[in-house]
Amino acid sequence: MDGLVDALRKHPEQIAVRIDRDEMRPGDLISAFMNRLAAADRVIVVISAKYLRSEYCMYELFKIYQNCRNKAEDFQRRIIPVILPDSGLSGRTAERFMPAIYWIKEEEELEAMIAANLKAVGISIHMKYRLIGEFARNTSDMIEYLYDQLQPRDYDRQMEESFTELCEQILTD
């Protein structure tokens, strides 16, 4: 990912790059940063296996999706996906469906824990449970919308070429 960030920052036309490690300090709210990011006009999403299983990353992706009112065209216009090979997302629909199944299982596990411990459930945990349910119900659509975009899929080649195609895409608006 550092290669991508470097290429964006070195581009002759100024491209604003916002990443958590540069913008956040101890004590800052992660959710506040993600909400600011979700409001951006264009967002590059580097999708890896770790990203697809991270509550924070999926929150960010889902908030962008919500901000687009769940409209595929708006979502696809705002997101520029960089899909890494380790993401497991391929030409097979069944493989692209796996992250949605992961979030369904997370929702079911949390639901069972909540049901068994209702007196311990606070507002924050209940809100997380509902949000994970939203991930479960929307992940397959979000991934299909991202995968439907014609994007260079060879990350190594893009890196060798300083992400020229990606920079052009950012600047075409």
N, C-alpha and C positions, 0 to 999 in steps of 0.2 A: 504494500500500500504506500510505502514511502516513495517509491518510484513514481507513482501516480501523483501524489501531492507535490513532489519536486517538479514534475513536468507541468502541472497546472500553474505553479508559482513562477516558473521560468518562462511561461508563454509570453510573447511580445505584447499581446493585448492583455490588459489586466483582467484576471479572473479571481473573484473573491473566493477564498478557500477557508472554510470553517470546519475545524475538527476539534473534538472534545479535548484532546490533550493540550491544545494551544489556547483554548478559550475558557477552560474551566480551572478553578482553583479549589483547594480544600474548603469544604463547607458549602460550595455551590450546589444547587439542586440539579440533579441529572435531568429530571423531568422538565425543568424550565429550559434547559439547553435544547432538549429534544423538541419542545414545542416551538422554539424559535427556528430550529432547523426545518421543522415540518411546514412552517409558513413561507419558506423560501420559494422563489420562482422556479429554480432548477436545483435538483439534488442528485448527486452521484451516489449510488448505493452499491457498495462493494459486497456482493453476496457470496458468503462462504458457508460452510456447514455450521460453524460457530454462530454466525449472524442469524441463521434461520432458527436457532434454538435459544437465542438470547431474548429475554423479555424486553430489555431496553431497546434493542435493535428492532424487534417486531413492533414495539410501541411506536417508534419513530416512523416505520413504514406504514403502519395502520393509520397514524394521525395524518400523514400525507394523503392516504387513500380517503379518509374521512373529509379532509379539507377539499378534496376534489368531488365531494358528494357521491362517492362510489362510481363515478363516471370513468369508464376505461380510457376514453380519449384524453381527458384532463390529466389523469394519473400518468398515462404514458408520455404526455408532453412534459410533465414536471420531473419525472424520474428518468435518469440515465443509468441503466443497470450495467454493472461490470460483474459478470457471473464467473466466479472462480471455479476451476475444475473440481475442487474438493467439496463444492456445494451439493453435488449429487444430482443437480438439475441437468437433464439431458433431453434428447429428442423424445424420450419415452414418457408418455403421460403418467404412467404409474409411478415413475421416479419423481416426477414433479409434484405428485400428490402426497408423497411421504411427509413433507413438513406439516401439512394440514393434519395428518393423522397424529403426528407428534403432539400438536397442540390440543387435539381432542383428548388424547391420553393425559396430558397435563391437566386439562379441565376436569376430567373424571377423577383423577387422583385428588385434586384439591376439593372437589365436591364431596367426596367421601370423607375427607378429613374435616371439612366444615360441618357436615351432617353429624359426625360423631362428637363434635366439640363446639356446639352452637354457642355456649356461654362464653367461649374464649374468642369468638369472632368479632373483631372490631370493624369499623367502617372501611379502613384502608385495605384489610385483607378481603373484605367482601368486594370492594371496587376492583382489586387485582383479579379476583375470581371472575368477575363479569368481563373484565378486559381480556383475560385469557380465553374466555368463551368467544369473544369477538374475533380474536386471532383464529381460533379453531374454525369459525364459520366463514372467514374471509381470506385466509391464507391461500387457498387453492386459486381463487379468482385473482388475487394480487400477483401470484407467481405466474399464472397463465398470461396476464396482461404484460408482465415484464418480459416473459419469454417470447411473446409474440412480436416484440420489437426487433427489427433487424439491427443487430449490434455485432460488432466484431467480437467473436468469442475466444480468440486466442490472446490471452493476457500477456504471455511472453513476447509475442510479436508486437503487440501494442506498446509494451514497455520499451522494446528496442527502437521503436519509431516515435518515442516520446509522447505517446498517446495523442498523436496529431488528429486522428478522426474524432476522438472524444472532445478535444478542445474545439474543433470546428463545430461540433454539435452543440456545445454550450453556447458558442458565440453566434449561432444562427438566428436567435430570437430577436 
